[in-house]
Structures are given as structure tokens and as C-alpha cells.
Amino acid sequence: MIIDALSFAMLALGGFFVFMGGLGALRLPDLYTRMHAASLTDSLGTLLTLGGIMLQSGWSLATVKLLTILFFLLMTGPTATYALANAALFSRDDGPPATAP
Amino acid sequence: MVTAFGFVLLTLLLVTAVAIVVTPNLFVAVMLTSIFSLLMAATFFLLDAADVALTEAAIGAGMSTILFLGALALIGEHEARRRRRPWLPLAVIGLTAFTLIYATFDKPRLGDPAAPVHQHVAPWYLEQTPELMGMSNVVTAVLAGFRAYDTLGEVLVILTAGFGVLLILAERRAGGRPDRPPAVGLRHHLIPRVVGQLLIPFIVLFGLYLQFHGEFGPGGGFQAGAIIAVGIVLHALLEGEAAGRAILPTRVLTGLMAGGAFLFAAVGIAGMLLGGEFLDYSGFSADPVAGQQLGVHLVEAGVGITVTGTLVAAFHAFADRERPA
């Protein structure tokens, strides 16, 4: 019962963060702020959603598989964000050179 | 619930398809094609076709996106100027679409159990697979066992397509410009390189798991070949073309392409020599079921080898070309 409620809360919160990430990616003014919004989906969204499903699956093979997926996403998400930011930084030829935040 | 998911996915598919047609930027179109494939994979999974979903995700969303991007690196990302009079193509496409939609009216409803496709040989496959093949994944049993002829044909089609790509695109190395700086990939980017190198062994391991687990779960030679190829291509992207070529030179790749198909056909002929028919594996072992399983393993290995070789060779064929001035 408690586990069900907890997993429901995690799934709902995960969905909320994914939604906010999508909203931010559409609404924010430039690429870097949009990437910041989209990274919500990568980190919190993934963590909470997969965590919620893991609570549902209990101690089983499915949990191990979900953990593997979680590990994979947590490794690749930030890397993709880095590659995107890097490509954006190097490809722009107008305006002042960007400085590190 | 499943129906609702299906509606959402199909709507998104339609929106993506229209966006692909409308966008003038080819880079955006390639990204949308990748999304289209991912949505398609989710739709297949919703229809309980896990094997097809895996193939679509690995080849459609993964490998072909890389090949498209390789092509874009050569031709640039802007669409050629549109033709003035699109009426003839529009009429042809409209007529074809109308005919196709009209033809679907005769089709039985999706999932109708009385449809001929579910009444003809499918029940026999479902009933006999555990007894004749001893496998839990009927898809693999049908693909590599009962209908291995078709699969051999598919492998030969892939082989032909791969050699076509090599003949048209492959650059003569001797004629290449020596003053061109070698492509170094992402060697100067520490983070993608470290993470990529960390993931490659697991990607290849997962490919091998799909290869050898195909008779019990979703998987098989096509999916495994695509995923192993993605691992090798990732290495080439991270470390540069030359390093990617060094682990699998063209000579080896063409050998893999032809060798896989050869292995498939040789298994078929071995079945004949052992007293059965072409691609009948029951003579491989004293126990016919064990023989079938051995045959399916060998045939799937042939499929995987050819698919890996073809995809990696096609990637190199694109990556090696110089961008025309």
C-alpha cells in the first residue's frame, strides 16, 4: 500500500518533470536555456519514472533490467547534452565569443 | 488503455510524417525520420511484435540515422530548389494513395481472428514449434527454421545492397588527396570519448545476447547485427575514421558480408548432404530437435555476420568520401 502510493507519487512527479522539460524546451528564449530545461527530462524525469516502475516490479529480474536502463540513460543523457552544447558553441560564428557560465 | 496509446502514437506518427515532408532543412528531416522510426517501434511493441520493434529501433532509429547524417555531411543540409510544377507527381501520388486506401477496404479488420492470415499456416507453426523445434520464440523458429528460404533470400538482398553501396560510394584509397587532414572523430572531446568507450563493450555484449538468446526471447541475427554494427560505428565516430577502419579493414568487412550469407547457404547444403532437404536441420544431430536448434543457431549467426559487415561497410563508404567543393 505504502509502496503503491510512493510509486504513484514518483511516477506522477516524473511525468510532471518530463512535461516541464518539454514546456521549457518550447518556451525558453535561446538554445542554452532550452537545453537546461530539456535536461530536466534526462535527469529527474528518468530517475523518478524508472524508480516508480522499479517499486512496482519489486525484487525481480525486471528491476535489474530497469537499473541497467537507468544507468545507461544517466550516462548518455548528460553526454549528449555536452555534445550538443559543444557543437552549438563551436558552430556559431556571430556575436561575441561565449564565455563559460 | 492500449487503444488510447495506439491513437496517441499513430497521431504523432502522422504529425511527424507531415513535418518530414514540409521541412526544407534536411538535417531536421533526418532527425524527424529517427523520431518516426522510434514511434513506429513503440507501435510495433504495442502490437506485441517485439522482434520487429527491436529491428525498427536498432536499424530505423539508430543505424539509418547515422547513414543519413553521413550522407548529409557530403551534400549539405539544404533542400534543392523546389520544382515549379508539382502537378504530375502530385497526381501520381494521389492516385497511388487512393488505390492503396481503396484496396484496404477488402482487408479483414486488424486482429480479426477469422482473417485468412491467422487461419492458414500460423496455427500450425504455433502448435508445432515447441514439439519440432523446442523453442519458445515462434518468430525465430519461423524465420530461421520453417521459412528459412525467405530469410536466405533476405540475407542475399542485404548482401547485394551492401555491395551496391560499396561499388557506388567506395573511394579508391590510392586516389585520395594526401593533403587532406585525417578525420580525428571526437578524439579531442574527452567526455563523449570516455563515456562512449565505456559503453561500447556493453553495446556489443547486448548484441551478442540478442544473437544467442533469439530462440527464447525477442532477438536474432538481424537485430544483433545492427546493434553490434552500431557499437563498431561508435568506435569509428569517437576515434576517427582511420582507427575505425583499423579494427575491421575493408577486406575483412567484405569477407564478413559474403561469409555470413555463405554460412547460411552452406548450412542448407549440409542439411542436404545429411539426407534431408535444403535448409532441413534435423540431420545435424541424433535428436532431430537438437539438430534444428543447432541449425537455427548457425543460420542466425550467418544473418548476424552479414548484417554487421554490410552496415559497417556502408558507414565507412559514406564516412570516407570527401565533400565535393
Boltz contact constraints between the chains, C-beta under 6 A:
constraints:
  - contact:
      token1: [A, 75]
      token2: [B, 195]
      max_distance: 6.0
  - contact:
      token1: [A, 79]
      token2: [B, 191]
      max_distance: 6.0
  - contact:
      token1: [A, 79]
      token2: [B, 192]
      max_distance: 6.0
  - contact:
      token1: [A, 79]
      token2: [B, 195]
      max_distance: 6.0
  - contact:
      token1: [A, 82]
      token2: [B, 191]
      max_distance: 6.0
  - contact:
      token1: [A, 83]
      token2: [B, 192]
      max_distance: 6.0
